[in-house]
Amino acid sequence: MNPNRKNTCIIIATKGNRSRREMVLRESLYQYSALEQVIIQTTQPFGKAYSDMHAAAFANGFEYVIHCNDDVVLRPDTIEKLFHDAAYLNDAGIKWGWLAARTDWVRHSAQNIRFPYDNKSLDAIGYPEESLIVEVSSVSPIFAITKAADFVPYAPINWFSDDEQCYRMTQAGFRHFVSRAYVHHVGSQTMTPETWATEQAASIEFLREYNPQFLLEHGIA
């Protein structure tokens, strides 16, 4: 079955401070999603928080789960386009792992609306490829849908948890895509360069034991 508003759940990990950005997210979800929501307030690593919430959503019978940051804002057509693109991949018989919304604050890949593709000029205010589903090697699940039964749990870390999880899903034969859907992402406003460096070092140390092949293939020291 394709995703719809009854068989899909949104999960959100937040630090629980009920910040203004989280309130804006809640309002955009109320206005534009009409889906079940699971919101957790946590101090544990986000990798573990999202894995636990995903498991709960699957146990409650949801067929699809949208992983959502607490600092994004939906457009009126975000859910509609995401569902339509997921249905397209299903109907095409593609074994997909992630289908992620495009956004304005994310890694330099096709998921970023500023990604220039082949240095093409802008078509009005966007690149022509933004109207297409694009395959990528990995996604940042800032707002991304996956099939509940196919999900591979994240490593219990913050930094690299999405890259490493995508890597293991790819190893299992899944492909990842960027949708035509869009969300605005405020982007890492709660972290300083010092906390970024600390989180990164801790994650690398964990992955040296957990998945050293991932570090090797990605050139991470």
Buried (B, 14 or more C-beta within 10 A) or exposed (E): EBBEEEBBBBBBBBEEEEBEBBEBBBEBBEEBBEBBBBBBEBEEBBBBBBBBBBBBBBEEEBBBBBBBBBBBBBBEEBBEBBBBBBBBBBEEEBEBBBBBBBBEBBBEBBBBBEBEEEEEEEEEEEBEBBEEBBEBEBBBBBBBBBBBEBBBBBBBBBBBBBBBBBBBBBEEEBBBBBBBBBBBBBBEEEEEEEEEEBBBEBBBEBBEEBBEEBBEEEEBE
